[in-house]
C-alpha cells in the first residue's frame, strides 16, 4: 500500500494549485483519504478529507470555501484543488488514510509529501 503526493509548487498569493494523491496496492475503502500539511516549525495538521466510496468531505475551517477535495476511483487518485492561496498555506502537504473527521491511520507510513510555497 502506497500513497504518493504530487502537484506542489511555487504560486503567488491568490493563485491556485491542484495536488494529487495516487493510491496503489490494496484499497481500504472503509476509510477516507485525508490531506494534511506541515509548515516549518509546526505540527502536522488536518486540511481536508474525502470518503473513498461515498464522496463525503470534511474541511478544516482555515481552508473551507477555498479548497476542494475530489476523487477519481477509476484512477485510484484523490485530488486537492487549492484556490485563493495565502502565504499561510505554505507547507509540505501529505495524504494518508484517515477518518473523515481528520484522524490519520497507521495503515501506511507518511510519504515524502509535496511542497507548496505561496509567495505574498
N, CA and C atoms as a LAMMPS dump frame, in Angstrom:
ITEM: TIMESTEP
0
ITEM: NUMBER OF ATOMS
360
ITEM: BOX BOUNDS ff ff ff
-5.0000000000000000e+02 5.0000000000000000e+02
-5.0000000000000000e+02 5.0000000000000000e+02
-5.0000000000000000e+02 5.0000000000000000e+02
ITEM: ATOMS id mol type element x y z
1 1 1 N 0.86 -1.189 0
2 1 2 C 0 0 0
3 1 3 C 0.891 1.233 0
4 2 1 N 0.644 2.122 -0.932
5 2 2 C 1.475 3.313 -1.039
6 2 3 C 0.634 4.481 -1.517
7 3 1 N 0.862 5.631 -0.928
8 3 2 C 0.222 6.858 -1.362
9 3 3 C 1.321 7.843 -1.745
10 4 1 N 1.221 8.411 -2.946
11 4 2 C 2.248 9.309 -3.445
12 4 3 C 1.631 10.645 -3.807
13 5 1 N 2.143 11.695 -3.186
14 5 2 C 1.649 13.045 -3.427
15 5 3 C 2.43 13.713 -4.56
16 6 1 N 1.747 14.57 -5.29
17 6 2 C 2.4 15.355 -6.333
18 6 3 C 1.59 16.61 -6.6
19 7 1 N 2.19 17.523 -7.358
20 7 2 C 1.455 18.7 -7.79
21 7 3 C 1.797 19.985 -7.074
22 8 1 N 2.679 19.912 -6.094
23 8 2 C 3.049 21.125 -5.386
24 8 3 C 3.899 22.048 -6.252
25 9 1 N 4.174 23.216 -5.717
26 9 2 C 4.995 24.168 -6.445
27 9 3 C 4.954 25.529 -5.804
28 10 1 N 5.473 26.497 -6.546
29 10 2 C 5.503 27.887 -6.088
30 10 3 C 4.404 28.659 -6.806
31 11 1 N 3.61 29.37 -6.051
32 11 2 C 2.5 30.113 -6.632
33 11 3 C 2.342 31.432 -5.878
34 12 1 N 1.855 32.437 -6.561
35 12 2 C 1.622 33.723 -5.912
36 12 3 C 0.337 33.673 -5.088
37 13 1 N 0.288 34.506 -4.083
38 13 2 C -0.928 34.602 -3.279
39 13 3 C -2.118 34.899 -4.186
40 14 1 N -3.216 34.223 -3.923
41 14 2 C -4.404 34.363 -4.737
42 14 3 C -4.488 33.35 -5.862
43 15 1 N -3.399 32.64 -6.087
44 15 2 C -3.358 31.657 -7.164
45 15 3 C -3.926 30.313 -6.747
46 16 1 N -3.786 29.34 -7.643
47 16 2 C -4.352 28.006 -7.434
48 16 3 C -3.33 26.921 -7.737
49 17 1 N -3.515 25.799 -7.111
50 17 2 C -2.742 24.587 -7.389
51 17 3 C -3.665 23.397 -7.194
52 18 1 N -3.371 22.303 -7.886
53 18 2 C -4.099 21.063 -7.657
54 18 3 C -3.105 19.974 -7.278
55 19 1 N -3.287 19.436 -6.104
56 19 2 C -2.456 18.336 -5.644
57 19 3 C -3.119 17.006 -5.987
58 20 1 N -2.289 15.993 -6.207
59 20 2 C -2.782 14.644 -6.483
60 20 3 C -2.217 13.672 -5.457
61 21 1 N -3.007 12.672 -5.139
62 21 2 C -2.588 11.598 -4.235
63 21 3 C -2.942 10.286 -4.919
64 22 1 N -1.933 9.609 -5.433
65 22 2 C -2.158 8.348 -6.138
66 22 3 C -1.998 7.2 -5.153
67 23 1 N -3.02 6.37 -5.098
68 23 2 C -3.054 5.254 -4.158
69 23 3 C -2.788 3.96 -4.903
70 24 1 N -1.805 3.207 -4.464
71 24 2 C -1.503 1.929 -5.101
72 24 3 C -1.592 0.825 -4.051
73 25 1 N -1.735 -0.403 -4.569
74 25 2 C -1.876 -1.537 -3.667
75 25 3 C -3.319 -1.693 -3.224
76 26 1 N -3.493 -2.378 -2.12
77 26 2 C -4.835 -2.635 -1.599
78 26 3 C -5.536 -1.322 -1.238
79 27 1 N -6.814 -1.241 -1.611
80 27 2 C -7.615 -0.055 -1.309
81 27 3 C -8.451 -0.318 -0.052
82 28 1 N -8.327 0.529 0.922
83 28 2 C -9.104 0.409 2.161
84 28 3 C -10.282 1.371 2.061
85 29 1 N -11.307 0.914 1.367
86 29 2 C -12.418 1.803 1.031
87 29 3 C -13.262 2.22 2.227
88 30 1 N -13.08 1.569 3.354
89 30 2 C -13.84 1.95 4.547
90 30 3 C -13.303 3.249 5.153
91 31 1 N -12.123 3.633 4.742
92 31 2 C -11.509 4.846 5.272
93 31 3 C -11.565 5.967 4.246
94 32 1 N -11.441 7.151 4.74
95 32 2 C -11.307 8.309 3.878
96 32 3 C -9.83 8.497 3.521
97 33 1 N -9.601 9.37 2.574
98 33 2 C -8.249 9.842 2.297
99 33 3 C -8.171 11.264 2.832
100 34 1 N -7.225 11.502 3.684
101 34 2 C -7.069 12.819 4.276
102 34 3 C -5.874 13.555 3.702
103 35 1 N -6.023 14.848 3.641
104 35 2 C -4.904 15.726 3.297
105 35 3 C -4.454 16.428 4.582
106 36 1 N -3.153 16.466 4.758
107 36 2 C -2.567 17.089 5.926
108 36 3 C -1.418 17.988 5.465
109 37 1 N -1.015 18.912 6.305
110 37 2 C 0.106 19.766 5.942
111 37 3 C 0.951 20.063 7.164
112 38 1 N 2.212 20.328 6.904
113 38 2 C 3.136 20.664 7.972
114 38 3 C 4.007 21.831 7.53
115 39 1 N 3.853 22.936 8.225
116 39 2 C 4.674 24.112 7.97
117 39 3 C 5.935 24.027 8.826
118 40 1 N 6.986 24.716 8.443
119 40 2 C 8.23 24.687 9.225
120 40 3 C 7.99 25.08 10.674
121 41 1 N 8.479 24.247 11.576
122 41 2 C 8.366 24.54 12.994
123 41 3 C 7.004 24.276 13.6
124 42 1 N 6.108 23.701 12.811
125 42 2 C 4.747 23.444 13.314
126 42 3 C 4.413 21.959 13.234
127 43 1 N 3.389 21.577 13.963
128 43 2 C 2.907 20.206 13.911
129 43 3 C 2.143 19.962 12.602
130 44 1 N 2.105 18.711 12.2
131 44 2 C 1.279 18.355 11.039
132 44 3 C -0.18 18.569 11.411
133 45 1 N -0.938 19.144 10.504
134 45 2 C -2.342 19.447 10.796
135 45 3 C -3.253 18.96 9.684
136 46 1 N -4.477 18.724 10.073
137 46 2 C -5.507 18.264 9.133
138 46 3 C -5.933 19.406 8.224
139 47 1 N -6.155 19.067 6.949
140 47 2 C -6.617 20.055 5.974
141 47 3 C -7.991 19.671 5.427
142 48 1 N -8.104 18.447 4.912
143 48 2 C -9.354 18.03 4.285
144 48 3 C -9.383 16.513 4.215
145 49 1 N -10.572 15.959 4.059
146 49 2 C -10.722 14.516 3.896
147 49 3 C -11.893 14.245 2.98
148 50 1 N -11.8 13.148 2.253
149 50 2 C -12.893 12.724 1.377
150 50 3 C -13.038 11.228 1.523
151 51 1 N -14.285 10.782 1.666
152 51 2 C -14.515 9.353 1.793
153 51 3 C -14.245 8.664 0.471
154 52 1 N -13.788 7.443 0.555
155 52 2 C -13.399 6.739 -0.665
156 52 3 C -14.616 6.317 -1.485
157 53 1 N -15.661 5.931 -0.822
158 53 2 C -16.803 5.383 -1.538
159 53 3 C -17.998 6.33 -1.617
160 54 1 N -18.185 7.146 -0.592
161 54 2 C -19.412 7.932 -0.547
162 54 3 C -19.304 9.353 -1.041
163 55 1 N -18.078 9.853 -1.2
164 55 2 C -17.932 11.221 -1.67
165 55 3 C -18.157 12.269 -0.608
166 56 1 N -18.269 11.876 0.65
167 56 2 C -18.42 12.864 1.718
168 56 3 C -17.092 13.557 1.938
169 57 1 N -17.169 14.833 2.305
170 57 2 C -15.959 15.604 2.542
171 57 3 C -16.017 16.325 3.877
172 58 1 N -14.852 16.688 4.349
173 58 2 C -14.725 17.464 5.577
174 58 3 C -13.515 18.366 5.421
175 59 1 N -13.627 19.596 5.877
176 59 2 C -12.541 20.563 5.705
177 59 3 C -12.241 21.264 7.021
178 60 1 N -10.976 21.58 7.211
179 60 2 C -10.623 22.44 8.323
180 60 3 C -11.166 23.835 8.034
181 61 1 N -11.506 24.553 9.079
182 61 2 C -12.099 25.874 8.907
183 61 3 C -11.184 26.823 8.142
184 62 1 N -9.871 26.616 8.256
185 62 2 C -8.929 27.531 7.608
186 62 3 C -8.93 27.425 6.091
187 63 1 N -9.461 26.335 5.547
188 63 2 C -9.445 26.146 4.098
189 63 3 C -10.843 26.004 3.503
190 64 1 N -11.839 25.925 4.356
191 64 2 C -13.201 25.726 3.872
192 64 3 C -13.6 26.883 2.971
193 65 1 N -14.161 26.538 1.808
194 65 2 C -14.543 27.549 0.832
195 65 3 C -13.447 27.879 -0.16
196 66 1 N -12.213 27.428 0.122
197 66 2 C -11.092 27.683 -0.788
198 66 3 C -10.547 26.386 -1.385
199 67 1 N -10.548 25.33 -0.612
200 67 2 C -10.008 24.046 -1.068
201 67 3 C -11.158 23.083 -1.35
202 68 1 N -10.95 22.25 -2.354
203 68 2 C -11.95 21.247 -2.714
204 68 3 C -11.269 19.901 -2.904
205 69 1 N -11.716 18.899 -2.149
206 69 2 C -11.206 17.535 -2.308
207 69 3 C -12.121 16.769 -3.259
208 70 1 N -11.512 15.981 -4.116
209 70 2 C -12.3 15.157 -5.039
210 70 3 C -11.546 13.856 -5.267
211 71 1 N -12.186 12.921 -5.948
212 71 2 C -11.519 11.644 -6.172
213 71 3 C -11.906 11.102 -7.53
214 72 1 N -11.03 10.28 -8.076
215 72 2 C -11.3 9.551 -9.319
216 72 3 C -11.005 8.096 -9
217 73 1 N -12.053 7.354 -8.666
218 73 2 C -11.846 5.972 -8.243
219 73 3 C -11.256 5.117 -9.362
220 74 1 N -11.538 5.437 -10.594
221 74 2 C -11.001 4.658 -11.712
222 74 3 C -9.484 4.782 -11.776
223 75 1 N -8.981 5.916 -11.318
224 75 2 C -7.535 6.142 -11.329
225 75 3 C -6.916 5.957 -9.945
226 76 1 N -7.748 5.595 -8.971
227 76 2 C -7.258 5.466 -7.584
228 76 3 C -6.495 6.714 -7.161
229 77 1 N -7.046 7.852 -7.479
230 77 2 C -6.383 9.122 -7.216
231 77 3 C -7.347 10.085 -6.534
232 78 1 N -6.815 10.771 -5.539
233 78 2 C -7.559 11.802 -4.823
234 78 3 C -6.878 13.137 -5.097
235 79 1 N -7.679 14.168 -5.25
236 79 2 C -7.154 15.49 -5.586
237 79 3 C -7.491 16.498 -4.491
238 80 1 N -6.679 17.54 -4.433
239 80 2 C -6.982 18.675 -3.576
240 80 3 C -6.8 19.935 -4.423
241 81 1 N -7.909 20.529 -4.827
242 81 2 C -7.869 21.778 -5.569
243 81 3 C -7.767 22.914 -4.557
244 82 1 N -6.721 23.683 -4.665
245 82 2 C -6.472 24.767 -3.715
246 82 3 C -6.582 26.093 -4.447
247 83 1 N -7.553 26.891 -4.059
248 83 2 C -7.798 28.194 -4.664
249 83 3 C -7.569 29.304 -3.655
250 84 1 N -7.418 30.507 -4.167
251 84 2 C -7.238 31.681 -3.301
252 84 3 C -6.163 31.43 -2.253
253 85 1 N -5.037 30.926 -2.713
254 85 2 C -3.972 30.545 -1.786
255 85 3 C -3.414 31.747 -1.046
256 86 1 N -3.06 31.484 0.211
257 86 2 C -2.494 32.511 1.085
258 86 3 C -1.091 32.08 1.519
259 87 1 N -0.317 33.033 1.986
260 87 2 C 1.043 32.705 2.418
261 87 3 C 1.028 31.676 3.544
262 88 1 N -0.019 31.718 4.37
263 88 2 C -0.088 30.762 5.481
264 88 3 C -0.431 29.345 5.036
265 89 1 N -0.716 29.16 3.75
266 89 2 C -0.921 27.81 3.215
267 89 3 C 0.401 27.139 2.869
268 90 1 N 1.49 27.883 2.947
269 90 2 C 2.805 27.32 2.65
270 90 3 C 3.131 26.191 3.623
271 91 1 N 3.418 25.017 3.068
272 91 2 C 3.682 23.834 3.885
273 91 3 C 4.012 22.667 2.971
274 92 1 N 4.442 21.579 3.576
275 92 2 C 4.518 20.308 2.866
276 92 3 C 3.174 19.614 3.072
277 93 1 N 2.574 19.199 1.982
278 93 2 C 1.271 18.567 2.015
279 93 3 C 1.404 17.054 1.856
280 94 1 N 0.663 16.34 2.675
281 94 2 C 0.683 14.889 2.686
282 94 3 C -0.729 14.344 2.544
283 95 1 N -0.828 13.141 2.016
284 95 2 C -2.102 12.431 2.041
285 95 3 C -1.89 11.109 2.76
286 96 1 N -2.961 10.612 3.335
287 96 2 C -2.891 9.344 4.049
288 96 3 C -4.304 8.853 4.294
289 97 1 N -4.432 7.572 4.552
290 97 2 C -5.714 7.055 5.003
291 97 3 C -6.052 7.713 6.339
292 98 1 N -7.32 8.064 6.497
293 98 2 C -7.738 8.788 7.694
294 98 3 C -9.225 8.59 7.919
295 99 1 N -9.683 9.002 9.072
296 99 2 C -11.124 9.087 9.292
297 99 3 C -11.621 10.36 8.627
298 100 1 N -12.889 10.415 8.344
299 100 2 C -13.444 11.613 7.724
300 100 3 C -13.291 12.821 8.651
301 101 1 N -13.197 12.573 9.925
302 101 2 C -13.031 13.671 10.885
303 101 3 C -11.605 14.19 10.94
304 102 1 N -10.675 13.481 10.255
305 102 2 C -9.326 14.014 10.166
306 102 3 C -8.274 13.342 11.021
307 103 1 N -8.561 12.162 11.523
308 103 2 C -7.574 11.425 12.304
309 103 3 C -6.823 10.477 11.374
310 104 1 N -5.517 10.637 11.209
311 104 2 C -4.786 9.74 10.311
312 104 3 C -4.69 8.331 10.889
313 105 1 N -4.645 7.35 10.008
314 105 2 C -4.476 5.97 10.444
315 105 3 C -3.007 5.581 10.327
316 106 1 N -2.706 4.388 10.778
317 106 2 C -1.336 3.877 10.641
318 106 3 C -1.281 2.776 9.592
319 107 1 N -2.218 2.818 8.649
320 107 2 C -2.222 1.81 7.586
321 107 3 C -0.955 1.903 6.751
322 108 1 N -0.56 3.121 6.453
323 108 2 C 0.663 3.329 5.687
324 108 3 C 1.511 4.403 6.379
325 109 1 N 2.809 4.348 6.206
326 109 2 C 3.639 5.417 6.752
327 109 3 C 3.451 6.701 5.937
328 110 1 N 3.828 7.805 6.493
329 110 2 C 3.762 9.055 5.757
330 110 3 C 4.732 9.023 4.582
331 111 1 N 4.298 9.596 3.457
332 111 2 C 5.155 9.676 2.278
333 111 3 C 6.046 10.897 2.326
334 112 1 N 6.606 11.236 1.166
335 112 2 C 7.516 12.376 1.074
336 112 3 C 6.781 13.704 1.116
337 113 1 N 5.527 13.683 0.73
338 113 2 C 4.772 14.919 0.666
339 113 3 C 5.14 15.736 -0.563
340 114 1 N 4.439 16.827 -0.744
341 114 2 C 4.717 17.73 -1.851
342 114 3 C 4.707 19.16 -1.312
343 115 1 N 5.734 19.91 -1.673
344 115 2 C 5.915 21.253 -1.119
345 115 3 C 5.029 22.26 -1.848
346 116 1 N 4.308 23.037 -1.088
347 116 2 C 3.528 24.152 -1.62
348 116 3 C 4.074 25.426 -0.998
349 117 1 N 4.483 26.343 -1.854
350 117 2 C 5.008 27.615 -1.382
351 117 3 C 4.197 28.737 -2.01
352 118 1 N 3.627 29.576 -1.167
353 118 2 C 2.81 30.687 -1.632
354 118 3 C 3.548 31.977 -1.328
355 119 1 N 3.869 32.707 -2.37
356 119 2 C 4.588 33.966 -2.191
357 119 3 C 3.597 35.117 -2.091
358 120 1 N 3.878 36.027 -1.196
359 120 2 C 2.963 37.17 -0.996
360 120 3 C 3.425 38.388 -1.777
